[in-house]
Structure formats: C-alpha cells, structure tokens
Amino acid sequence: MKTKLLLSLTMILLLFAQCKKKETTMPISDDSSDLVKVSFELPINEGKTDFNNILPGGNIAWGNTNNVEYLYLAVFDRYLYYDFELETSIYVGEMFEMQSDVQSPTDKLYFTGMIPRTVLYQLKRCTLYYFGNNGRGGSGTNVTNIYDKKYTNCVIGKTISFTKQTGDIDELGNYHIASIDIEYIQVIRDENNDIIEFRLEMGELENNMSIAMLDLTDETVLEGTAANLQSYTVKWTGHTYEEYIEYVPNGKFDVSGNPGDKSFIALLPAEDATLRCSKGSYVFENGIEKNHIYLERVGATVEESLPLIWE
C-alpha cells in the first residue's frame, strides 16, 4: 500500500503635484546609522524537516558547510519614489538577511539581522522566507538573487532551482523552501526611549515543497510533468511579494551521481504529476501536495523503507 505521509516541520508619497524632475526618490532610510537589531528564536526538533516519525534516523538537518543558516525578512516599502512618466508612486520592497550560527545540536536557533528602524516600525505585516542551504545565492549554487532595477543592491526576490539534484538525503536541505508569517513585532527601547531592537514573534515554519523516495539506480535523468516544475521564486511585484513556479514543457531533472535505490528528490506541488525514467513511470494519483513525503513503505530505518514502485 502506497504511503503518503505529512512532513512535520518543524505614504507619504501623495505629495508630488508640482515638480520639474522626472523622478523623485524617497528612501525610507538610506542611513546605515539608522540600522537596528532584529531578532527571533526558532524552536526546532532535531531538524528543519523532521523525518523521525517517518524514516527514523534521518532528517533534513539545520546547518550547512559554513555552519550558518539564513532566513530572509521580506519587508514592504523599503523605498518609495514618484515616476512622472508613469504618473504613479513606485514602492520597492527588500529582503533583509537574518542569520544563525549552527555549531552544535540545540532545541532552538537564534536569528539576528539589521534593518532600518523606520521600515520595521511601520510594518503591519511581513514574512520570513527560507531558501535552503544555499539561500544566500551566488555563482555555483541553485539560488539566484533578484535585484531591483533602480536600487541595484536591493534584493527584491530569490529563485531556487530544482533541476540538478543528487538524491542524497544529506543534500535535501539545498532544496528546502519554507516560509513563516510574522504575528507580532515587539519594540525594545532604551532609557531614552530610542528603539534598539525589534523582536519577532511568529507562527510555524511552513514547508512549500515535498519529497519522493525513488530507486534511481543507474539513472541520470528524471522526466514527467513533475519535472516540468523547475524552480520556485518569491519576488516583490510593486505592492506585495508573489510566489511563482516556473513551468518548462518537457523539463528534466539531472539526477546523475545519485545513491541508487534510496534516493530522495525534492518536488514542487502540482495537481497533475508524473515522473519517468528508464525503469518506467510513477503517477501521483492525487497530485503532489506540499509538505508531504511520498514512498512505498515506511520501515524502522531509512534502509528498511521502500521507494515508490516504477510501473
């Protein structure tokens, strides 16, 4: 009996009527001296995605080769300017980096970052995004940063690619995408009533992808409609952050170098989903739902568990 198990995872700018300039810029804060600390604690249960109730002894562990994890606080209205050609106000959001050292096992992670005080103080809502072990992006990683056209150092989004996967359970963290809604922002002030820190209170980490356990012995390529979904993007659109899944017809995943019959592949949610390789095909009868793991049978260990059966 095929098993599908839930993963536990853990305005000012209405002013411009008369002006000779084509563009007037009003950053909320450009002064680095205006930066203040922002922090939060994230409770964890051994891993950022815990397999202990599914595949005992295996999990997507927090941490990477640098022993640092990164989350990105997506804030609204970092910059604001008026475009006289378009005759409209332009708002620019920004993703601020927060990081936590992961040196040893712990029951919680402490994330910190720096942010302009006026940006977060005025916020009514914001979201933290996680883009896996390679979340910082850069050359040679599966994460690409998206920058604003005007403010070229301002990160307004990120894209994480799924097209090259080794199938190694220890590398699943490279494809882990998740988000957390901020429920409350506590303002900490000093004796002079100046803001010195923002402390975030949040909901639970919500996983936005799924995992399939597959037999990929001697396989180098995965195809099928599930492989057509090749990347996931979060990007500022002018008024909010939107999520996109890139669809590529006849898409493929490069799975060369996989560990064989105990391979784990990260997948994006899809209503119509199949996978194919030289061994046959597998149809996800109810599609792929986020926050799930798909396998044939759960064993007492990873080694005793069985992958999906190719038809």
C-alpha positions, 0 to 999 in steps of 0.5 A, spaced: 500 500 500 502 506 497 504 511 503 503 518 503 505 521 509 505 529 512 512 532 513 512 535 520 516 541 520 518 543 524 505 614 504 507 619 504 508 619 497 501 623 495 505 629 495 508 630 488 503 635 484 508 640 482 515 638 480 520 639 474 524 632 475 522 626 472 523 622 478 523 623 485 526 618 490 524 617 497 528 612 501 525 610 507 532 610 510 538 610 506 542 611 513 546 605 515 546 609 522 539 608 522 540 600 522 537 596 528 537 589 531 532 584 529 531 578 532 527 571 533 528 564 536 526 558 532 524 552 536 526 546 532 526 538 533 532 535 531 531 538 524 528 543 519 524 537 516 523 532 521 523 525 518 523 521 525 516 519 525 517 517 518 524 514 516 527 514 523 534 516 523 534 521 518 532 528 517 533 534 513 538 537 518 539 545 520 546 547 518 550 547 512 558 547 510 559 554 513 555 552 519 550 558 518 543 558 516 539 564 513 532 566 513 530 572 509 525 578 512 521 580 506 519 587 508 514 592 504 516 599 502 523 599 503 523 605 498 518 609 495 519 614 489 514 618 484 515 616 476 512 622 472 512 618 466 508 613 469 504 618 473 504 613 479 508 612 486 513 606 485 514 602 492 520 597 492 520 592 497 527 588 500 529 582 503 533 583 509 538 577 511 537 574 518 542 569 520 544 563 525 550 560 527 549 552 527 555 549 531 552 544 535 545 540 536 540 545 540 532 545 541 532 552 538 536 557 533 537 564 534 536 569 528 539 576 528 539 581 522 539 589 521 534 593 518 532 600 518 528 602 524 523 606 520 521 600 515 520 595 521 516 600 525 511 601 520 510 594 518 503 591 519 505 585 516 511 581 513 514 574 512 520 570 513 522 566 507 527 560 507 531 558 501 535 552 503 542 551 504 544 555 499 539 561 500 544 566 500 545 565 492 551 566 488 555 563 482 555 555 483 549 554 487 541 553 485 539 560 488 539 566 484 538 573 487 533 578 484 535 585 484 531 591 483 532 595 477 533 602 480 536 600 487 541 595 484 543 592 491 536 591 493 534 584 493 527 584 491 526 576 490 530 569 490 529 563 485 531 556 487 532 551 482 530 544 482 533 541 476 540 538 478 539 534 484 543 528 487 538 524 491 542 524 497 538 525 503 544 529 506 543 534 500 535 535 501 536 541 505 539 545 498 532 544 496 528 546 502 523 552 501 519 554 507 516 560 509 513 563 516 508 569 517 510 574 522 504 575 528 507 580 532 513 585 532 515 587 539 519 594 540 525 594 545 527 601 547 532 604 551 532 609 557 531 614 552 526 611 549 530 610 542 528 603 539 534 598 539 531 592 537 525 589 534 523 582 536 519 577 532 514 573 534 511 568 529 507 562 527 510 555 524 515 554 519 511 552 513 514 547 508 512 549 500 515 543 497 515 535 498 519 529 497 519 522 493 523 516 495 525 513 488 530 507 486 534 511 481 539 506 480 543 507 474 539 513 472 541 520 470 535 523 468 528 524 471 522 526 466 514 527 467 510 533 468 513 533 475 519 535 472 516 540 468 516 544 475 523 547 475 524 552 480 520 556 485 521 564 486 518 569 491 519 576 488 516 583 490 511 585 484 510 593 486 505 592 492 506 585 495 511 579 494 508 573 489 510 566 489 511 563 482 513 556 479 516 556 473 513 551 468 518 548 462 514 543 457 518 537 457 523 539 463 528 534 466 531 533 472 539 531 472 539 526 477 546 523 475 551 521 481 545 519 485 545 513 491 541 508 487 535 505 490 534 510 496 534 516 493 530 522 495 528 528 490 525 534 492 518 536 488 514 542 487 506 541 488 502 540 482 495 537 481 497 533 475 504 529 476 508 524 473 515 522 473 519 517 468 525 514 467 528 508 464 525 503 469 518 506 467 513 511 470 510 513 477 503 517 477 501 521 483 494 519 483 492 525 487 497 530 485 503 532 489 501 536 495 506 540 499 509 538 505 508 531 504 513 525 503 511 520 498 514 512 498 512 505 498 513 503 505 515 506 511 520 501 515 524 502 522 530 505 518 531 509 512 534 502 509 528 498 511 523 503 507 521 502 500 521 507 494 515 508 490 514 502 485 516 504 477 510 501 473 
